[in-house]
Amino acid sequence: IADRVFDITRTFPLALDVGSGRGYIAQHLTKETIEKLIQVDIAENALKNAVESEIPTVSVVADEEFLPFKEDTFDLVVSSLSLHWVNDLPRAFREIHQVLKPDGVFIGAMFGGDTLYELRCSLQLAELEREGGFSPHVSPFTAVSDLGHLLSRAGFNTLTVDTDEIQVNYPGLFEVMEDLQGKYILCMGESNCSWNRKPLLHRETMLAAAAIYREMYGNSDGSVPATFQIYYMIGWKFHESQARPAQRGSATVSFGDLAKIDGLL
Protein backbone atom coordinates (compact mmCIF):
# COMPACT_ATOMS: atom_id res chain seq x y z
CA ILE A 1 0.00 0.00 0.00
CA ALA A 2 2.78 2.43 0.93
CA ASP A 3 4.60 1.75 -2.35
CA ARG A 4 1.45 2.62 -4.29
CA VAL A 5 1.03 5.83 -2.29
CA PHE A 6 4.61 6.83 -3.12
CA ASP A 7 3.92 6.17 -6.83
CA ILE A 8 1.55 9.17 -6.82
CA THR A 9 3.71 12.27 -7.05
CA ARG A 10 1.81 14.57 -4.73
CA THR A 11 1.52 15.43 -1.04
CA PHE A 12 -1.69 14.48 0.77
CA PRO A 13 -2.64 17.03 3.47
CA LEU A 14 -5.19 14.69 5.12
CA ALA A 15 -5.43 10.91 4.75
CA LEU A 16 -7.65 8.21 6.24
CA ASP A 17 -6.64 4.64 7.10
CA VAL A 18 -9.78 2.45 7.17
CA GLY A 19 -9.40 -0.65 9.33
CA SER A 20 -6.01 0.54 10.51
CA GLY A 21 -5.53 -2.02 13.27
CA ARG A 22 -2.35 -1.08 15.13
CA GLY A 23 -1.28 1.33 12.39
CA TYR A 24 0.67 -0.99 10.12
CA ILE A 25 0.47 1.26 7.03
CA ALA A 26 1.59 4.38 8.92
CA GLN A 27 4.90 2.71 9.77
CA HIS A 28 5.86 2.74 6.09
CA LEU A 29 4.67 6.24 5.14
CA THR A 30 6.48 9.56 5.59
CA LYS A 31 5.39 12.99 6.74
CA GLU A 32 6.68 14.41 3.45
CA THR A 33 3.96 12.42 1.66
CA ILE A 34 1.13 12.57 4.23
CA GLU A 35 0.84 15.58 6.52
CA LYS A 36 -1.84 14.12 8.82
CA LEU A 37 -3.40 10.66 9.12
CA ILE A 38 -6.72 9.62 10.69
CA GLN A 39 -6.71 5.97 11.77
CA VAL A 40 -10.13 4.29 11.99
CA ASP A 41 -10.87 0.84 13.35
CA ILE A 42 -13.81 -0.81 15.08
CA ALA A 43 -11.46 -2.49 17.58
CA GLU A 44 -10.63 0.02 20.31
CA ASN A 45 -7.84 -2.10 21.82
CA ALA A 46 -6.02 -2.23 18.50
CA LEU A 47 -6.04 1.56 18.25
CA LYS A 48 -4.86 1.91 21.86
CA ASN A 49 -1.83 -0.27 21.03
CA ALA A 50 -1.00 1.43 17.75
CA VAL A 51 2.70 1.69 16.93
CA GLU A 52 4.26 5.13 16.75
CA SER A 53 4.76 6.88 13.42
CA GLU A 54 6.52 10.03 12.28
CA ILE A 55 3.21 11.17 10.78
CA PRO A 56 0.83 13.07 13.11
CA THR A 57 -2.08 10.66 13.67
CA VAL A 58 -5.53 10.73 15.26
CA SER A 59 -7.34 7.51 16.25
CA VAL A 60 -11.12 7.15 15.84
CA VAL A 61 -13.18 4.13 16.87
CA ALA A 62 -15.76 3.65 14.12
CA ASP A 63 -17.36 1.07 11.83
CA GLU A 64 -16.03 0.99 8.27
CA GLU A 65 -19.62 0.92 7.01
CA PHE A 66 -20.57 4.11 8.91
CA LEU A 67 -17.63 6.50 8.64
CA PRO A 68 -18.24 9.54 10.91
CA PHE A 69 -16.77 12.16 8.55
CA LYS A 70 -18.21 14.85 6.32
CA GLU A 71 -18.37 14.45 2.56
CA ASP A 72 -15.28 15.58 0.59
CA THR A 73 -12.95 15.49 3.60
CA PHE A 74 -9.90 13.38 2.69
CA ASP A 75 -7.30 13.61 -0.07
CA LEU A 76 -6.38 9.94 0.31
CA VAL A 77 -8.00 6.83 1.80
CA VAL A 78 -6.03 3.63 2.35
CA SER A 79 -7.08 0.24 3.67
CA SER A 80 -5.01 -2.91 4.14
CA LEU A 81 -6.48 -6.39 4.63
CA SER A 82 -9.53 -5.42 6.66
CA LEU A 83 -12.39 -4.99 4.18
CA HIS A 84 -13.10 -8.73 3.86
CA TRP A 85 -14.47 -8.49 7.43
CA VAL A 86 -17.20 -5.94 6.70
CA ASN A 87 -20.82 -7.10 6.47
CA ASP A 88 -21.73 -4.85 3.54
CA LEU A 89 -18.78 -4.31 1.18
CA PRO A 90 -20.68 -2.15 -1.38
CA ARG A 91 -21.72 0.20 1.43
CA ALA A 92 -18.14 0.40 2.73
CA PHE A 93 -16.94 1.39 -0.74
CA ARG A 94 -19.68 4.04 -0.99
CA GLU A 95 -18.69 5.44 2.42
CA ILE A 96 -15.04 5.66 1.32
CA HIS A 97 -16.03 7.36 -1.93
CA GLN A 98 -18.22 9.86 -0.08
CA VAL A 99 -15.53 11.05 2.33
CA LEU A 100 -12.96 11.49 -0.46
CA LYS A 101 -12.44 14.92 -1.99
CA PRO A 102 -12.88 15.24 -5.77
CA ASP A 103 -9.66 13.97 -7.40
CA GLY A 104 -8.95 12.05 -4.19
CA VAL A 105 -7.72 8.48 -4.43
CA PHE A 106 -8.53 5.24 -2.63
CA ILE A 107 -5.73 2.65 -2.39
CA GLY A 108 -6.66 -0.64 -0.77
CA ALA A 109 -5.83 -4.31 -0.41
CA MET A 110 -8.03 -7.20 0.63
CA PHE A 111 -7.89 -10.98 0.64
CA GLY A 112 -9.12 -12.64 -2.54
CA GLY A 113 -11.25 -15.66 -3.37
CA ASP A 114 -8.40 -18.19 -3.58
CA THR A 115 -7.13 -17.41 -0.08
CA LEU A 116 -6.70 -20.60 1.99
CA TYR A 117 -8.30 -22.74 -0.73
CA GLU A 118 -6.21 -25.72 0.37
CA LEU A 119 -7.59 -25.52 3.91
CA ARG A 120 -11.17 -24.97 2.77
CA CYS A 121 -11.15 -27.87 0.32
CA SER A 122 -9.58 -30.25 2.84
CA LEU A 123 -12.13 -29.41 5.54
CA GLN A 124 -15.06 -29.71 3.14
CA LEU A 125 -13.97 -33.09 1.78
CA ALA A 126 -13.35 -34.43 5.28
CA GLU A 127 -16.74 -33.24 6.54
CA LEU A 128 -18.54 -34.71 3.54
CA GLU A 129 -16.85 -38.05 4.15
CA ARG A 130 -17.23 -38.23 7.93
CA GLU A 131 -20.40 -36.22 8.61
CA GLY A 132 -22.36 -36.29 5.34
CA GLY A 133 -22.28 -32.51 4.81
CA PHE A 134 -20.12 -29.46 5.39
CA SER A 135 -20.23 -25.97 6.82
CA PRO A 136 -17.86 -23.07 6.03
CA HIS A 137 -15.04 -22.67 8.56
CA VAL A 138 -13.15 -19.84 6.85
CA SER A 139 -14.49 -16.33 6.28
CA PRO A 140 -15.92 -15.72 2.78
CA PHE A 141 -13.86 -13.74 0.26
CA THR A 142 -14.68 -11.59 -2.77
CA ALA A 143 -13.96 -12.72 -6.34
CA VAL A 144 -11.75 -10.44 -8.45
CA SER A 145 -14.43 -10.38 -11.16
CA ASP A 146 -16.80 -8.66 -8.70
CA LEU A 147 -14.34 -6.17 -7.26
CA GLY A 148 -14.18 -3.84 -10.28
CA HIS A 149 -17.98 -3.78 -10.55
CA LEU A 150 -18.36 -2.93 -6.85
CA LEU A 151 -15.87 -0.06 -7.10
CA SER A 152 -17.56 1.30 -10.23
CA ARG A 153 -20.99 1.14 -8.60
CA ALA A 154 -19.61 3.07 -5.63
CA GLY A 155 -18.60 5.90 -8.00
CA PHE A 156 -14.86 5.33 -8.48
CA ASN A 157 -13.27 5.80 -11.88
CA THR A 158 -9.83 5.20 -13.46
CA LEU A 159 -9.75 1.86 -11.68
CA THR A 160 -6.75 -0.43 -11.30
CA VAL A 161 -7.07 -3.92 -9.83
CA ASP A 162 -4.25 -6.44 -9.66
CA THR A 163 -3.61 -9.61 -7.69
CA ASP A 164 -0.72 -11.17 -5.83
CA GLU A 165 -0.32 -14.59 -4.25
CA ILE A 166 1.81 -15.51 -1.26
CA GLN A 167 2.41 -19.10 -0.19
CA VAL A 168 3.46 -19.94 3.36
CA ASN A 169 4.60 -23.47 4.21
CA TYR A 170 3.55 -25.14 7.48
CA PRO A 171 4.29 -28.54 9.08
CA GLY A 172 0.61 -29.50 8.74
CA LEU A 173 -3.05 -28.49 8.88
CA PHE A 174 -3.12 -28.05 12.66
CA GLU A 175 -0.25 -25.55 12.52
CA VAL A 176 -2.09 -23.61 9.78
CA MET A 177 -5.22 -23.33 11.93
CA GLU A 178 -3.26 -22.49 15.07
CA ASP A 179 -1.46 -19.69 13.23
CA LEU A 180 -4.70 -18.25 11.82
CA GLN A 181 -6.57 -18.37 15.13
CA GLY A 182 -3.59 -17.37 17.26
CA LYS A 183 -0.99 -14.79 16.40
CA TYR A 184 -2.82 -13.50 13.32
CA ILE A 185 -6.14 -13.09 15.09
CA LEU A 186 -5.85 -9.27 15.38
CA CYS A 187 -4.70 -8.55 11.85
CA MET A 188 -6.36 -11.42 10.02
CA GLY A 189 -8.54 -13.65 12.20
CA GLU A 190 -9.51 -16.13 9.53
CA SER A 191 -11.77 -18.31 11.54
CA ASN A 192 -15.27 -17.96 10.15
CA CYS A 193 -17.32 -14.94 11.25
CA SER A 194 -20.68 -16.25 9.96
CA TRP A 195 -23.48 -16.60 12.52
CA ASN A 196 -24.70 -19.91 11.05
CA ARG A 197 -21.35 -21.69 11.18
CA LYS A 198 -20.91 -24.98 13.01
CA PRO A 199 -19.48 -24.39 16.49
CA LEU A 200 -16.88 -27.17 16.31
CA LEU A 201 -15.28 -29.89 14.21
CA HIS A 202 -15.13 -33.50 15.40
CA ARG A 203 -11.71 -34.94 16.13
CA GLU A 204 -12.10 -37.64 13.44
CA THR A 205 -13.01 -34.98 10.88
CA MET A 206 -9.95 -32.91 11.76
CA LEU A 207 -7.64 -35.92 11.44
CA ALA A 208 -9.18 -36.79 8.08
CA ALA A 209 -8.80 -33.18 6.89
CA ALA A 210 -5.13 -33.19 7.89
CA ALA A 211 -4.55 -36.37 5.89
CA ILE A 212 -6.41 -34.98 2.85
CA TYR A 213 -4.48 -31.70 3.07
CA ARG A 214 -1.14 -33.51 3.04
CA GLU A 215 -2.19 -35.94 0.29
CA MET A 216 -3.63 -33.34 -2.09
CA TYR A 217 -1.34 -30.36 -1.52
CA GLY A 218 1.68 -31.59 0.45
CA ASN A 219 5.22 -30.60 -0.55
CA SER A 220 8.00 -33.11 -1.12
CA ASP A 221 9.62 -32.16 2.19
CA GLY A 222 6.49 -33.06 4.17
CA SER A 223 5.23 -29.50 4.69
CA VAL A 224 1.92 -28.16 3.37
CA PRO A 225 1.31 -24.80 1.63
CA ALA A 226 -1.24 -22.18 2.59
CA THR A 227 -2.08 -19.69 -0.16
CA PHE A 228 -3.01 -16.06 0.52
CA GLN A 229 -4.38 -14.19 -2.48
CA ILE A 230 -4.34 -10.40 -2.21
CA TYR A 231 -6.26 -7.94 -4.40
CA TYR A 232 -4.79 -4.46 -4.74
CA MET A 233 -7.16 -1.73 -5.90
CA ILE A 234 -6.83 1.93 -6.83
CA GLY A 235 -9.84 4.13 -7.57
CA TRP A 236 -10.24 7.89 -8.04
CA LYS A 237 -13.11 10.22 -7.25
CA PHE A 238 -14.16 12.20 -10.31
CA HIS A 239 -12.86 15.71 -10.92
CA GLU A 240 -13.04 17.91 -14.03
CA SER A 241 -9.24 18.08 -14.24
CA GLN A 242 -8.86 14.32 -14.68
CA ALA A 243 -8.05 12.85 -18.07
CA ARG A 244 -11.06 11.38 -19.86
CA PRO A 245 -11.29 8.63 -22.46
CA ALA A 246 -11.76 9.78 -26.03
CA GLN A 247 -15.22 9.60 -27.58
CA ARG A 248 -16.13 6.22 -29.01
CA GLY A 249 -15.40 6.17 -32.75
CA SER A 250 -13.05 9.17 -32.66
CA ALA A 251 -9.89 7.15 -33.39
CA THR A 252 -7.93 8.15 -36.51
CA VAL A 253 -5.86 4.95 -36.72
CA SER A 254 -7.14 1.39 -37.05
CA PHE A 255 -5.68 -1.58 -35.24
CA GLY A 256 -5.52 -3.17 -38.68
CA ASP A 257 -2.83 -0.64 -39.60
CA LEU A 258 -0.47 -2.09 -37.00
CA ALA A 259 0.69 -4.65 -39.55
CA LYS A 260 1.87 -1.74 -41.73
CA ILE A 261 3.71 0.06 -38.91
CA ASP A 262 7.15 -0.35 -40.48
CA GLY A 263 5.97 1.24 -43.71
CA LEU A 264 4.24 4.08 -41.87
CA LEU A 265 7.40 4.83 -39.87
KAVEN-V385573 format. One record per backbone hydrogen bond with DSSP energy under -0.5 kcal/mol. NH is the residue of the N-H (numbers start at 1). CO is the residue of the C=O. E is the energy in kcal/mol with one decimal. If there is no record, write none. Layout:
BEGIN
nh=NH co=CO e=E
nh=NH co=CO e=E
END
This chain:
BEGIN
nh=5 co=1 e=-1.9
nh=6 co=2 e=-2.5
nh=7 co=3 e=-1.3
nh=8 co=5 e=-1.3
nh=9 co=7 e=-0.7
nh=10 co=8 e=-2.3
nh=12 co=33 e=-3.4
nh=13 co=11 e=-0.7
nh=15 co=36 e=-2.4
nh=16 co=76 e=-2.2
nh=17 co=38 e=-3.1
nh=18 co=16 e=-0.6
nh=18 co=78 e=-2.9
nh=19 co=40 e=-1.6
nh=20 co=17 e=-0.7
nh=20 co=40 e=-2.3
nh=23 co=20 e=-1.9
nh=24 co=20 e=-1.1
nh=27 co=23 e=-0.9
nh=28 co=25 e=-1.9
nh=29 co=26 e=-1.0
nh=33 co=30 e=-0.9
nh=34 co=30 e=-2.5
nh=35 co=12 e=-2.2
nh=36 co=12 e=-0.6
nh=37 co=56 e=-2.5
nh=38 co=15 e=-2.8
nh=39 co=37 e=-0.6
nh=39 co=58 e=-3.2
nh=40 co=17 e=-2.8
nh=40 co=38 e=-0.6
nh=41 co=60 e=-1.6
nh=44 co=42 e=-0.8
nh=47 co=43 e=-1.5
nh=48 co=44 e=-2.2
nh=49 co=45 e=-1.3
nh=50 co=47 e=-1.5
nh=51 co=22 e=-2.5
nh=56 co=35 e=-0.5
nh=58 co=37 e=-1.9
nh=60 co=39 e=-2.9
nh=62 co=41 e=-1.2
nh=62 co=60 e=-0.7
nh=66 co=63 e=-1.6
nh=69 co=67 e=-1.4
nh=72 co=98 e=-2.2
nh=72 co=100 e=-0.5
nh=73 co=99 e=-2.0
nh=74 co=99 e=-2.9
nh=75 co=14 e=-2.4
nh=76 co=14 e=-1.1
nh=77 co=105 e=-2.2
nh=78 co=16 e=-3.1
nh=79 co=107 e=-1.5
nh=81 co=79 e=-0.5
nh=81 co=109 e=-2.5
nh=82 co=109 e=-0.6
nh=85 co=82 e=-1.7
nh=86 co=83 e=-1.0
nh=92 co=88 e=-2.0
nh=93 co=89 e=-2.3
nh=94 co=90 e=-2.1
nh=95 co=91 e=-2.6
nh=96 co=92 e=-2.2
nh=97 co=93 e=-2.5
nh=98 co=94 e=-2.4
nh=99 co=95 e=-1.9
nh=100 co=96 e=-0.9
nh=101 co=74 e=-3.1
nh=103 co=237 e=-1.9
nh=104 co=101 e=-2.4
nh=105 co=75 e=-1.5
nh=106 co=235 e=-3.2
nh=107 co=77 e=-2.7
nh=108 co=233 e=-2.5
nh=109 co=79 e=-2.1
nh=110 co=231 e=-1.9
nh=112 co=229 e=-3.3
nh=113 co=142 e=-0.9
nh=115 co=112 e=-1.8
nh=116 co=227 e=-3.9
nh=117 co=114 e=-1.5
nh=120 co=116 e=-2.4
nh=121 co=117 e=-2.5
nh=122 co=118 e=-2.0
nh=123 co=119 e=-2.3
nh=124 co=120 e=-2.3
nh=125 co=121 e=-2.5
nh=126 co=122 e=-2.1
nh=127 co=123 e=-2.4
nh=128 co=124 e=-2.4
nh=129 co=125 e=-2.0
nh=130 co=126 e=-2.7
nh=131 co=127 e=-2.9
nh=132 co=127 e=-0.8
nh=132 co=128 e=-0.8
nh=133 co=127 e=-1.0
nh=142 co=111 e=-0.7
nh=146 co=143 e=-1.1
nh=147 co=143 e=-1.1
nh=148 co=144 e=-0.9
nh=150 co=146 e=-2.3
nh=151 co=147 e=-2.2
nh=152 co=148 e=-2.2
nh=153 co=149 e=-2.6
nh=154 co=150 e=-1.5
nh=155 co=151 e=-0.5
nh=155 co=152 e=-1.3
nh=156 co=151 e=-2.0
nh=157 co=236 e=-2.5
nh=160 co=234 e=-2.1
nh=162 co=232 e=-2.2
nh=164 co=230 e=-2.1
nh=166 co=228 e=-2.4
nh=168 co=226 e=-2.4
nh=170 co=224 e=-2.9
nh=176 co=172 e=-1.6
nh=177 co=173 e=-2.4
nh=178 co=174 e=-2.2
nh=179 co=175 e=-2.1
nh=180 co=176 e=-2.2
nh=181 co=177 e=-2.4
nh=182 co=178 e=-1.5
nh=184 co=179 e=-1.7
nh=185 co=182 e=-1.8
nh=188 co=184 e=-2.9
nh=189 co=184 e=-1.8
nh=192 co=137 e=-0.8
nh=197 co=194 e=-1.0
nh=206 co=202 e=-2.2
nh=207 co=203 e=-2.3
nh=208 co=204 e=-2.1
nh=209 co=205 e=-2.5
nh=210 co=206 e=-2.3
nh=211 co=207 e=-1.9
nh=212 co=208 e=-2.5
nh=213 co=209 e=-2.8
nh=214 co=210 e=-2.1
nh=215 co=211 e=-2.3
nh=216 co=212 e=-3.0
nh=217 co=213 e=-2.3
nh=218 co=214 e=-1.2
nh=219 co=223 e=-3.4
nh=222 co=219 e=-1.7
nh=224 co=170 e=-3.0
nh=225 co=217 e=-0.6
nh=226 co=168 e=-2.1
nh=228 co=166 e=-2.8
nh=229 co=227 e=-0.5
nh=230 co=164 e=-3.3
nh=231 co=110 e=-3.3
nh=232 co=162 e=-3.3
nh=233 co=108 e=-2.8
nh=234 co=160 e=-2.3
nh=235 co=106 e=-2.2
nh=236 co=157 e=-2.6
nh=237 co=104 e=-2.6
nh=242 co=239 e=-1.8
nh=250 co=247 e=-2.0
nh=257 co=254 e=-1.6
nh=258 co=255 e=-1.6
nh=259 co=256 e=-0.8
nh=260 co=257 e=-1.6
nh=261 co=258 e=-1.5
nh=264 co=260 e=-2.2
nh=265 co=261 e=-2.5
END
